[in-house]
Amino acid sequence: MTRIAGMAGNRGRNLLNIADRQPGGAELAVILTNSEDAPVLEAAAERGIPTEVVPLAEDMDRSEHEKAVLEALSDYEFDLVCLDGYMRILSDTFLAETPTTLNVHPSLLPSFPGMDAWGDALEADVSVTGCTVHVVTDATDDDGNVVDSDVDGGPIVTQEPIPVYEGDDAERLKERVLYECEFRAYPRAVKWFAEDAVDVDLEAGEVTVDADVASTESDDHNGLAARRFVSDDRADTLRYGENPHQDAAVYADYTCDEASVVHADQLNEGAKALSYNNYNDADGALNLIKEFDEPAAAVIKHTNPAGCATADSIAEAYEKALSTDPMSAFGGIVAVNRECDADTAEQIIDSFKEVVVAPGYTDDALEVLFEKDNLRVLDVGREARSASDASGEQPRALGERTDRFTEKPLVGGRLVQERDLQSVSVDDLEVVTEREPTEEELESMVFAWQTLKHVKSNGILFTKGTETVGVGMGQVSRVDAVRLAAMKADEHAEGKDAEGAVMASDAFFPFPDGIEEAAKAGIEAVVQPGGSVNDDDVIEAADEHDIAMAFTGQRSFRHD
């Protein structure tokens, strides 16, 4: 366990934050100050942290005071010294006798090293500032006088940036630096020392941090960064968030080369702007149709597919997608992966839709779509066309999927993962039942698996050929998801039903009951990951009902 000797001049915010968080298991062994009135003393006592006071007498020179500090600390065991507003330049009298000493400075050194870092940053009109945690080195001459150019000149351990906003004053900027920056950077540095991940070479003036190196493709974490800095620009403020009482905005990453609803052109400028939910649903619809090279259409409602299909034309694909659940499609989002023509546009406006997303539109299609005042028409083809022009070759209809990671904010952090770009072919499927699937069933399994990735878990999908016939989404019971898909297919689909359909499940069936429900619905083939301890019982149930079943060997959960 790493034990810290903290030295503060006033409140000791950072030391108390470190004491509360214990990064890497580090603990404060003692907090020392040179003022009997320092508020940190009471706060440390409340936490049970020993304290020491070494007043700075008027007749004490620098070396004498530092020797007194060393004497006060001599009864404590510590592995690291952390300064926090300790308004006293330290010399080698102290530094040579103690472990590594760290300090935090409220700017991105070497910029603005002085006492008024916030004011200096504002005066310089910079767009970014922050804080720096660095190793403390001797900044005095042989006579004990301070060498200003050497203050805060030790090797840097870590830095934390923040933006400087238009209209910031010194007080607002100071508040963000002290709490947003320093409360991130200082515990991070302490954690690295506690994990023995830091190598300090004072002679070379360098700090090496093993824990902060960029990941490589050969590492277990396969490119997931040790730290992430996100710098997105607010593209627009929205009317509200998911609900009217929530404020919201959309931020844009202008380095994204992938077809995106954030960067889409809204062609009917007179229509109302996209809402928070529109952006979310449109993104889900666009991501779904990116799965297919063939002409594809999808209708999304509350980020779940109400229907999806591929066909020889976009108009036919849309007709098949819509017929899966036209009632749920009311007020939904439409996405197609080819230029939208007038025939498709006529079908889209036949019932109320919020948004249509496509990589381009014919003039006739736009004339039709613009008849609906509040149908937002998004063109996401700009990126794909640019990629085609640059390479001289025609890419996928919507261009390549270039963004590798997705993320989900959590209170106090965020989850980051690779996008689910898995795909299966007929050759990847492992048939595990006595009956072999037909060629049409195998084709339907592949289509179902690519679509199912975009259905909320627990997710069940019924398909025929390359069109959906029933969607069971977001259930806490897999059996209920099967029942829901069957109900949707038999009661809501137009011109199709569950009889003879293929069923896809985003995770294995833990018991045969899901297969029993599928058999009742008329399912004749199943694709699922496999891997349950009860796989044999599930396969036996499928054989009893003459249902063909194939395993993919991988699941496709989608929880957000």
N, C-alpha and C positions, 0 to 999 in steps of 0.2 A: 504494500500500500504506500502510495506517495503522500508524504506529509509536507505541508506548505508553511513557511514562515511568511505571514503577510505583513506588509508595512504600509500604513495609511496615514494621511495627514488630516482627514476630515471625516467624511461619512463612510468611506470604504465600501461604496456601492458594489464594485466588482468583486471584492473579497467576500462580501456577504452573499452575492449571487453564486460565487464558486462554492462557498460553504453549503449553501442550500442545495445546489445541484450535484455536488460531488462528482465532477466529470472524471471518468475513468477510475472512480473509487477514491479519488484524492480527497484529503481532509485537511482542514486548517489546524496546525499544531499550536499556533500562537498568532496573535495580531499585535503588532507593536506600533506605537505612535509617539510623536514627540510633543503632543499636546494633551494635557490632562482634561481638557474640555472637548476633545474630539468625540462626536456622536457615535463613532464606530465602537467605542468602548462599551457603551450600554448595549448596543445591538449584539456585540460579540458575547457579552455576559449572558444575554437571553438565550443564546445558542449553546452556551456551555463552553465557549472557546476561551482559553486562557489569554490574558492580555498583559502587555508591558508598556510602561511609559518611560521614555528617556528624554527629559526636557533638554532643550538646547540653551545652555547657559550663555550669557553674553560673552564671557571670557574664554569660551570653548572654541578651538579651531576645528576644522573639518576632520582632521585625523583623530583628535581626542574624542569628538562626538561619536565617530564611527566605532572607536574602540569600546566606548560605553554601550553602544548598541550591540556589539558582538558579545560583550559581557552579559547583557540582559538576555540574549538569545542562547547563551551557552548551556542553559539547563534544559533546552528543548532539542529533540531530534527532528531534523527536517531535511528534505531532499531537493527542495526548490524554494526560491524566494520570489514572491510576487509583490510588486509595488502597485499602489493604487492611490494616486494623488499625493504621493509622498514628496512633498515640496523641498527636497534636499538632494543635490547632486552627489552621487556616491563615487568614491575613488577606490583605488586598488587596496587601500587599507581594509575596506570592507569586502570588496568583490573577490579579492584573492583568497579570502578565508572562508568563503561560503560557496554552496553549490550555485548552479546557474541562477541568475537573477533576471526576471522578466519585468517589463513595464509595458503599458499601453499608452499610445499617443493618439489624440483625436484628429488624425489626418492620414492620408495615404503617403507616408514618407517615401521619398525625401521631400515631397511637397509640403509646405507650411509647417516647418518644424518648431516654430516659436510658441509663445504663450497664448496667442489669440488665433488658433488654427481656424476656428469657425469664421471669424471676421475676415481673416486673410483669404479663405476660400471664397467668400462672398465678394470680396473686393476684386479678386482675380476673375470673377464671373465664370467659374468652372461649372460644368454640368454634373460632375461626379466628385464626391469626396468620401470620407470613411474613417477608418481607424487602422492602426498598425500595432501589433504585438511584436516586440523586439527584445533581443538580449541586451541587457545593460552592460556597457563597457565604460572604462575610466574616461571621463571627460574633463580631467584637471591636469594642470602642469606640475612640475616638480615642487612648486611652492604652494600647491593646493588651490590655485586659482582656477576658476572655470574657463575652459576653452569653448566658447559658444559654438564654434563650428563642429565640435565633437559631441555636443549634446544630442541625444536621441539618434546617435550614429551607429549603434550596434547592429549586428546582422538581424534581418527580419525573419520572424517565425511564421507569421500569417497576417493577412490583411482582410478587411471586410468593407466593400464599397456600398454607398447609397447614393441615390440621385439628389441633386440640388434642384429644388422646384422653383419655378417662377414665383416671385413674391415671398420667398423665404427670407426671414431675418435671422440674426445671429442666435436668438433664443430658441426659435423653432428648429433650426439646424442643429444646434447644440443638443437639444433634447433627443433628436433622432440618432445622432452619433453616439451619445452616451448610452442609450438604452437599446436601440436596434443593432448598432454595430458592435459596441464593446461587449454587450451581453452575449453576442454570438462568438466573437473572435477570441476573447480571453479564455472562456471555458474550453474552446476547441484546442487552444494551445496547451492548456493544462492537461487535457485528456491525452494529447500526443505524448507529453512527457511522462504521464502516468503509465502509458502503454509502452514506454521505452522505444518510441518510434522516431525520436529526434536525435540527430548527431550535430553537436555544436563544435565548429572548428574556429576558435577565436583568432588563431594565427592567420588563417586564410580569410577570416571575416565572413564565414558562410554557415548557414544552417541547412541541413538536409532532413527532410521529413518523409520517412518511408510511407506513412499512412496517407500522404497527400499526393502521391504520384498518380498520374492518369492511368486508367486501366488500359489493358491491351487485349487484343482478340484472343490471346492465349490464356488469359487469366480466367479463374473460375467465374468471376463476375462479368466477364465478356463485354467490357466496354462501359459498364456502369461507373460513372465518375465518383470519386471520393467526395467531391463537393460540387454543387450546382449553383451557378449564378444565372438567374432568369432576368432578361431585360426585354420586356415587351412594352410597346407603346400603346396607350389608350387610343383605340380607333374611333370609339363612339361611346357616349353614354346612352343607356337604354331607358325605355319608359319605366320599367321596373324589372325585378328579377322573376323568379318562379311565381311569385305572388305579388300583388300590388303594394304590399307594405315593405317590400325589400328593394333597396336600391341596387343597381347593377350597371355594369359597363362591359364592353368587349375590348380585349387587348389583342394586338396583332404582332406576330413575329414576321418581319419583312424579309427574313432570310429563307422562309419556307418556299420551296420550289414545287410543292405538290398542289394539285387542284384542291381548293379549300373554300368553304363558304365564307370564311372571314375575309378573304381577298376577292370574293366574287363581285362582279359588276351587277348591280340591281338595275335591270333594263327599264322598268317602268318607274321612272323617278317620282311620279306623282303619287304612287302608292305609299302607304305608311311603311315605316322602317321595320326591320326585323326585331322581334322581341327576344328576350333571353331564351324562352322555350323554343321559338322558331330556330334560333341558331343551333340549339342543342339537337333538335329533331332533324334539321337539315343536314347537320354534320353526320348524324347516324345514318340517314338515307344515302348520302354520298359515299360513306365508307362501305355500305353494303353493296352498292352497284359497282364499286371498284373491284369487287371480287371476280368479275366476269369479263372475259374477252368478247363473248357473244353479246348481241343486243340484249340489254337487261333493263328492267323497270322495277321499282319498289315503291310501296306506299308505307310511310312510317307514321305511327301515332304514339306519342309519349315515348319516343326512342325505341319502340318495338316495331318489328315489321307487321303490318296488317296484311301484307301480301308481297310476293316477289316472284318474278318469272324471267326466263330467257326465251327468246324465240327468234324467228328469221327477221323480224322487223320490230322496231320500237313500239309501233302501234299495237302489234299483236302481243308483245310482252306486257305492255301496260294493261291491255284488256284482261289478260290472264291474272296479272297481279291484283288488279282491282276486284276481280270476281271472287277472290279468296274470302274477303270480308268487307263488302262495300259499305255496310253499316258502320263499322269501326273506322273505315277510311274517311268518313265525313269529317272535314276539318283537319285532314292530315297533310303530310308533306310528300310530294312526288319527286322522285329522282330517276333520271334515265341516263344511260351512259353513251348515248349517241346524240347527234343533233336532233332536236325536237322538230318534227314536221307538223303540218296542219292537221293531218288525220289524228295524230296523238293529242294535239292541243284541243281538238274538238271533244275528245273523250275526257280530257282532264277537266274542262270547264263544265262538264255535264252535271257535276255535283260539287259542293263547296270544298275547296282546298285552300290552304293557307299559303303554301310556297311551292314553286316548281324549280327544280335544279337540273341543269343540263349543260353539256359542253358545247353550247351554241344552239341557235334557233334559225329556222327559215323565216323569211319576211312574212310569209303567209301565216306561220305559226304564231309569230308575235302579234299580228293583227287580231287573231282569234283570242289569244291569252289576254291582250290588253282590254278586251271587252269587260273583264272582271276588275273592277277598280282596286280591290284590295288583295288580289292574288299577286304576291311578290314573285317576280321572275328573275332568277339568278343565273348568270352565265359564269360557269366555272372553267371554261375552256381556255382561258388566256394562258395558264401555265402549260397546259398540254400542247397548245399550238406553238408556244415558244420553244418547247423541247423538240418538237418536230422540225421547226425551222432550223434550229441549231445543229441537229444531227443529220439532217437531210433524209431521215427515215421516219416513217409513220409509227409512233409509239402506240401503246395501248390507248383505247379510246379516251381515257382520262389521264393519260400520262402515267409515269411510274410512281409508286408509293415510296416516297423518299424519307419521310419522318420515321425514325426507328423506334422511338419511345413514346409511350403515353403516360400521363400522370393524373393522379387524383388528389386534390387537396384534402388534408385532414386537419382537424383542429390541432394546432401545434406542429404541423409538418406536412409531408406529402408522400404518397406512394408513387414510385416510378417503376415501370416495367416495359419490356419489349412489347411492341404491338403483336397481336396474334395474327401473323401472316401465314400460318399453316395452311396448306392445301393438300388434298388427297386426290389420288387418281384411282382408277379401277384396280390397277396393279398393287396399290397399297392396302387394299381391303383383304382381310383374312376371313374367309368363309368358315363358319364354325358349326353349321347345321347340316343335317342330312340333305336337305333340299338346297340346290344351288340357286342363287338369284338369276333371273333372266337378264339379258343384256339391257333391257329397258329399266329394270329395277336397279342394276348397277349404276347406270347413268343417273337415275333419280337419287341414288344414295350420295353420289358425288355432289350433285347440285344441292341436296339437302344439307350436307355437311358444311359447304361454303356459306350457305344462308344461315344455318343454325348458330354460327359464331356471333351473329348479331341479334340473337334472341336472349332476353334476360333469363338467367338461371333461377330455378330449375327450368330448363327449356326443352320442349318437345315440338317437333315439326312433322307434319304430314305433307307428303309431296306425291305428285304424279308426273312422270316425265320431268320437265324442268319448270314446274310451277308449283306453288304452295297450294294446299287445299285446307289446311287447318294449322293454327299456331296456338300452342299452350305455353304461355310465358310467365315467368316470375312467381312460380308457385313454390311453397316451402316443402311440398310433397311431390315427388316425381310421379306418383300414381295420379295425383290431382292434375298435374300438367298433362298427362295422357288423356284424362277425362275431358279437360278443357279443350284440347286440340280436337278431340272427337266431336264435342258439342259444337265447336266453331265450324268444323267441316260439314256436319250434317244439318245444322240449323242456320248458319250465316252465309255459307258459300253459295254462289249462284252457278248452276250448271255442273257442279261437281260435288263429290262427297268422299267419305273416308274409305268406302268399299274398294278394296284392291290397291290401296295406297301404300307407300313406303313410309316408315316412321324413323325419324332420327332423334337420338337422345344425346344431350351435351355431356353427360357423364354416365357411368355404368349403372345398370339396374341392380340394386342391392338384393332384390328378391324377385321371384317370378311374377309377383302381382302386377307389375307394369306390363308384362307380356300378356297376361290374362286379360287386362283391360284393352290392350291393343287388339287382341283376337276378337273381343266383343264388338269392336268398332269396324272390323273387316280388314285390318292391316294384314298384308301378305309378305312383307319384307321389313327388316329392321337393320339399321346401322347404328352402332354405339361403340364407345371406346373399349369396353371389356375391362377386366382387371379386378372384378369383385371376387371375394372369397366364395361367393355363391354362383359364379359363372356357370358351373356345371348344371345347377338347378335351373338357371335361366335358359340355358341352351336346351335342356330337356323339355321345358315348357314350350319353347318355340317349335321343337320337333313334334310335340304332341298336337300342335295346331297347324302343322305343315307350313310354318312360317320360316322363310329363309332369313338368316342373320349373318352379318359381317361385322368384324371388329376393326376399328381404326388404330387402336393402340395409343390414342391420345385423346384427351378430353378437350372441350371447348367452352368452359365456364365463361359467363359474362355477368359480372355482379354490379356494374355501374353503367 
